[in-house]
Amino acid sequence: MNKYNICVVGSGYVGLVTGSCLAELGHRVVCVDSDRKKLSALKAGKIPIYEPGLPEIIKRCRKLGRLHFAASVKEGLNPPGQRADVVFIAVGTPPRADGSADLSAVEAVAEEIAKNIKDYTVVVDKSTVPVETGDWVSRTISRFNKKGVPYDVVSNPEFLSEGTAVKDFLNPDRIVLGVTSARAEKVMRGLYASLPGPVIVTDVKSAELIKHASNSFLATKISFINAVSALCEKVGADVSQVAHGMGLDKRIGPLFLRPGIGFGGFCFPKDLEAFYWISKQKGYDFSLLKAVKDINEFQKSWVIRKVEEKLWNLEGKTIALLGLAFKPHTDDMRFAPSVDIAQMLSQRRVKIRATDPVAMPRAQEMPAMKGVTFCRNAYECVKGADCLVLITEWPQFKDLDLKRAFKIMRTPLLLDGRNLYDPAKARAAGFTYCGVGK
């Protein structure tokens, strides 16, 4: 396997995992970030995100001299005595108000790359970007590449799930390479040569679409089963049994058929919006994607509908939220359903308590969570509460002693927003139990 010098611009969830795992494969990597505070923390061995397995890899690769951190693209591309063969653009692409992706950071990085490359360089779009971004990156580099240094632009979308990102990188389902030249393909194949999984080589635009289409399809599966859950509640069916029966069909499969209070995180909502926006820009009204979003927004109100149905007047009552992160095994609060649910409850002048194994520090910094009382553990959270709402299916919450929780609550109402608990056991412990689609 060839060893490459790599620059990764952006040290967020995608960039830091990508850079660290490439170093783990034996490459020499420099991760670049303009946030001086974050950079200082990384150099001191402090990891700014919660991602299982990542701290150990960073510590090991730093010790071996394979992983370094820098404050500028220039420094990352041209470390002392070396130069980068490959540079990954892994900066944020946040959504604008109209649903389009803000690509200003991508453009700024492309300009810096153009000004600082000294020999043939493969420029890789790792950030999730709309189709045709590769063309714009190439044009930007061409515009500012005054010395005419050769380069190629590649689309190499990430398929990393927060909480399992390290595992996903090192054991990929597939590696997608959108390339424009055989030379770039050879470099990229060499980069990932030691990883298992098939390598899919496409044109750049197809690679860009694979990412958005994949996330939008998974979001569609979630919204579909959530819509089915609403019907199940109305007719008295059990959505878990319906989903199981569907999932055994090999054409459908069981993954992403778990009903709940809606999807969140930075990927699905953002990518869904961006995919819909680019479709409209190109003259196609991809209305299915709008329906997926609408169903997801409606699903978040399930908690409000159920708690009003069971408790009548909500003003002055205490609601305990177990879980804040958008999914287990991460501290990511971006687009987390817990935020919208807390805001809807606050509008009804409810006293809100909440707890989460790792996400509370991030939640406490959010203006939208002002007024929420954060608790050290689940039992402190539910003490005296009128309702327990399971928001995030952390393993710690699955092991909750329901009999103990029943004894310390004011009203034993359990809203299971992720269908984590056995309804029979919850009712046997004394709870009024409500699951999604049950």
C-alpha angles and dihedrals in degrees: 000000000000117000116222137195106237135190119199114193110205125036102208127114094303101034097046094047092045095048095044094047092048088053088049087057089058103264123129108246135188115193114204127204131165092209102098093193092054091044092053090049092050092049088051091053096255114136114215095205134050109241121148113241095010099100091054093051093048093049092048096046093046089053091049091050094242099112125058137164130223138179100221140044089233091057092044094051095045112032116174110300094354145069133211118260092191131026122195121206104213103156125134122280101192121187121261122220091266093053097256120127118256102233098174092110091051090052093048092051092047089054092050091049091052092053096048110038114107103182139013108320134181110223112203126198103215096158115093103259137168121260115282093033089113089060091052092047090051092049091049093051091046091051095053099031093098095169094053095238109179119249143157129214117222132186111218106166120202123236099191123145115206110247092030099041097121092050091045092053096047095041105034126182086218141342113227118204119184105191141169100199142036089235093059091045091054092052093048093047089051091050093057098030095120096052124095123230132071122297113225114201117197140148116283097257093051091051091051091051093048090064098048093040092051096051093043091051092051090049088051091055091051094048091045094056090043089055089049089051090057090054091046091056091052096050099034098250127139113244092200090063091044092051092047091052091049095045094057088068103095090214089061107028128196101264119108092010095110112116120221146131095306139284124280140163127105099285112052100042094041096044092045091054093045093048091050091047096050090047091055090046089056093049102261121114102214091194093169089072091054090053090051090054093045092052090050092051091048091050092060089063090060089094093053093047093050098043092050090047092053104033101032104203113037103187110117095006122125122238121191117209116201107201131016107187115091090246138001123279095032137081093213113133097175110130089347112169088226090071095055091043092051090050093050090050092047090056087060090052094246123161106240127203122181142178137183131174095235113355101070096094090057092042092052090058093056118099089210090064095053110133095029115125109224117213132201096231144359096268093052087048097053098040108122092356124145093212138018114211119193105213105162122032098227114167088237090063094047088061092052113139097238094190090055091047091049092055095053099042123094093217119018100224118143121191106190103202093180101034088243099145132067104250093213093053092046091052091045088056088057102262130138095230127205121179129182110270094359 
